[in-house]
């Protein structure tokens, strides 16, 4: 057996041992929590708990579509931050070509942000009606 094959087998065994150890630890923690955990029953135990507040009303509450739109925009611009962080880490290796690419990327995202603000995608509250100054 060659040196490369033995090294490859050793690496595979190391990964397999790590996976088995992770599964074993998970099984151990779930078993220990089921054995050691409390089993008290009561009226307050069956109520849903949300940050210390007892729930009131229906769980089928409707949300405005604006909420989901702003959430999607947040995700999009959050992913943009991840790309820019990767660019910032490798800025010396990519040089001016990488800087130009990042600049184009930022300009496109700023154009999208300006467009979103112009069409009202970032407005949370409904627009107020202006009073007629003559009345």
Protein Blocks (a to p, Z undefined) as FASTA:
>chain_A
ZZklmmmmmmmmmmmmmmmmmmmmmmmmmmmmmmmpccbdcfklmpcceehiacedjfkb
ccdfklmmmmmmmmmmmmmmmmmmmmmmmmmmnommlmmmmmmmmmmmmmmmmmmmmnop
mpmbdcdddddfkZZ
